[in-house]
Amino acid sequence: MTKALEFYFDYISPYSHIANAAVKQLKERTGAPVEIKPMFLGAIMQGTGNRPPGMVPAKNTYMLADLQRCAKRYGLQVRMNPYFPLVSTRDLLRATIGLAGDPAKQQRFIDACFSHMWETPEALKPDDDTSLKAMCDAEGFDFDEIKALAGDETNKAIMKDNTDTALARGAFGSPTFFVGDEMFFGHDRLDYAAEALTA
């Protein structure tokens, strides 16, 4: 298998929390390489005229029930983050990019961010340094290193490029996946992505 699954996501998306678990299962099952592509969902929404589901009353009602269904399937819990959707995840995204040289550490950071955003009783407010430091301390990450990675100009540029590239390829939300030029939106389309990986 030579094709890779490109995983575009933002921590502000609760469905990306589900997708993170689904992607790890797919990778374990198929051995497919996964390319981690943190992107800024706010710019995706603005660029496409999309709106967060939480801002549409009928979608919000559906989402609250659907998230619990989806989480149960993957052995997860979901607690709605009280700061959703009006919080910036830029620091988390840039730090994730900066950890790419150590994939195991990067995945551990991804897992920690999603867990603290969407599972733990003390919800992470990622644009608040006190909250971010508490997560780092709890999960064994060096807060100063994470902040340095978040402020690194190269990581900022990569995140912007990821976001611009996702927009140019047709992305309108998170999570979005690509296999070659074929796009798949949502964790529930990963079976189709898996077929594309072996096509």
C-alpha positions in Angstrom: 0.0 0.0 0.0 1.7 3.2 -1.2 -1.2 5.7 -0.9 -1.5 7.9 2.2 -4.5 9.1 4.1 -4.3 12.9 4.6 -6.1 13.9 7.8 -7.1 17.6 8.0 -8.6 18.6 11.3 -9.0 21.3 13.9 -9.4 20.6 17.6 -12.4 22.9 17.8 -14.4 20.2 15.9 -15.9 17.5 18.2 -16.3 15.2 15.2 -12.5 15.4 14.7 -12.2 14.0 18.2 -14.2 11.0 16.9 -12.1 10.9 13.7 -8.8 10.8 15.6 -9.9 7.5 17.2 -11.3 6.2 13.9 -8.1 7.1 12.0 -5.9 5.3 14.5 -8.1 2.1 14.1 -7.9 2.4 10.3 -4.1 2.8 10.5 -3.8 -0.3 12.8 -6.1 -2.3 10.6 -4.6 -1.5 7.2 -1.1 -0.2 7.9 -1.9 2.9 5.7 0.4 5.8 6.2 -1.4 8.8 7.7 -0.3 12.4 7.0 -1.3 14.8 9.8 -2.6 18.1 8.5 -3.7 20.5 11.2 -5.8 23.4 9.7 -7.6 26.4 11.0 -11.3 25.7 10.8 -12.3 29.3 11.3 -10.6 30.2 8.0 -12.3 27.2 6.3 -15.7 28.3 7.5 -15.1 31.9 6.4 -13.7 30.9 3.0 -16.7 28.7 2.2 -19.5 30.5 3.9 -20.2 27.5 6.1 -21.5 27.8 9.6 -20.6 25.7 12.7 -23.4 23.2 13.5 -23.6 24.6 17.0 -24.7 27.9 15.4 -27.7 26.3 13.7 -30.3 25.3 16.3 -31.6 22.2 14.5 -28.1 21.0 13.7 -27.0 21.7 17.3 -29.9 19.5 18.7 -29.0 16.7 16.3 -25.2 17.0 17.0 -25.6 16.7 20.7 -27.3 13.3 20.3 -25.2 12.1 17.4 -21.9 12.8 19.1 -22.8 10.5 21.9 -23.7 7.8 19.4 -20.5 8.1 17.6 -18.4 8.4 20.7 -19.9 5.1 22.1 -18.9 3.3 18.9 -15.2 4.2 19.4 -15.1 3.8 23.2 -14.9 7.6 23.8 -16.8 10.1 25.9 -17.9 13.5 24.7 -18.6 16.5 27.0 -19.4 19.6 25.2 -16.7 22.2 25.7 -18.3 25.3 27.2 -16.0 27.5 25.1 -17.2 25.9 21.8 -17.2 27.3 19.2 -15.8 30.8 20.1 -12.2 29.9 21.1 -9.0 29.8 19.1 -7.1 26.6 18.7 -4.2 28.1 16.8 -1.6 27.4 19.4 -2.6 23.7 19.6 -2.5 23.4 15.8 0.9 25.0 15.4 2.4 23.0 18.3 1.1 19.8 16.7 2.8 20.7 13.5 6.0 21.4 15.4 6.0 17.9 16.9 6.0 16.2 13.4 9.6 15.2 13.8 8.5 12.8 16.6 5.4 11.0 15.4 4.8 9.1 18.6 5.0 12.3 20.7 2.9 14.2 18.1 0.2 11.5 18.4 0.3 11.6 22.1 -0.2 15.4 22.0 -3.1 15.0 19.5 -4.7 12.5 21.9 -4.2 14.8 24.9 -5.6 17.9 23.1 -8.7 16.1 21.9 -9.2 14.5 25.3 -8.9 17.7 27.2 -11.1 19.6 24.6 -13.9 17.0 24.6 -13.7 14.5 27.4 -12.2 15.8 30.7 -14.5 17.6 33.2 -12.1 20.5 33.3 -12.5 21.6 29.7 -9.4 22.9 27.9 -9.6 26.6 26.8 -6.7 26.4 24.4 -6.2 30.2 24.0 -5.7 30.6 27.8 -2.2 29.9 28.9 -3.3 28.8 32.4 -5.6 26.2 31.0 -3.0 25.1 28.4 -0.3 24.7 31.1 -2.6 22.6 33.2 -3.1 20.2 30.3 0.6 20.1 29.6 1.4 19.4 33.3 -1.3 16.7 33.4 -0.1 14.9 30.3 3.7 15.3 30.7 4.4 18.0 28.1 6.8 20.9 28.6 4.6 24.0 28.5 7.4 26.2 27.4 8.3 23.9 24.5 4.6 23.8 23.4 4.4 27.6 23.6 7.6 28.0 21.6 6.3 25.6 18.9 3.1 27.5 18.8 4.9 30.8 18.2 7.4 29.4 15.7 7.0 31.2 12.3 7.6 28.1 10.3 4.8 26.3 12.1 2.5 29.3 11.5 3.3 29.2 7.8 2.7 25.4 7.6 -0.7 25.8 9.3 -1.7 28.6 6.9 -0.5 26.5 3.9 -2.5 23.5 5.2 -5.6 25.6 5.5 -5.2 27.3 2.1 -4.5 23.9 0.5 -7.5 22.4 2.1 -9.7 25.2 0.8 -8.3 25.0 -2.7 -9.0 21.2 -2.7 -12.6 21.7 -1.7 -12.7 21.3 2.0 -15.6 23.0 3.9 -15.3 21.5 7.4 -13.4 19.3 9.8 -12.5 16.4 9.7 -11.7 16.2 6.0 -9.6 13.4 4.4 -7.9 13.0 1.1 -6.6 9.9 -0.7 -4.9 11.3 -3.7 -7.3 13.8 -5.3 -10.4 12.2 -3.8 -11.9 14.0 -0.8 -13.9 12.5 2.1 -15.7 14.5 4.7 -16.4 13.2 8.1 -15.2 10.2 10.1 -18.1 8.2 8.9 -16.6 8.2 5.4 -13.4 6.5 6.4 -14.6 3.2 5.0 -14.8 4.8 1.6 -11.3 6.3 2.1 -10.0 2.8 3.1 -11.3 1.5 -0.3 -9.6 4.3 -2.1 -6.3 3.5 -0.3 -6.3 0.0 -1.9 -7.9 0.9 -5.2 
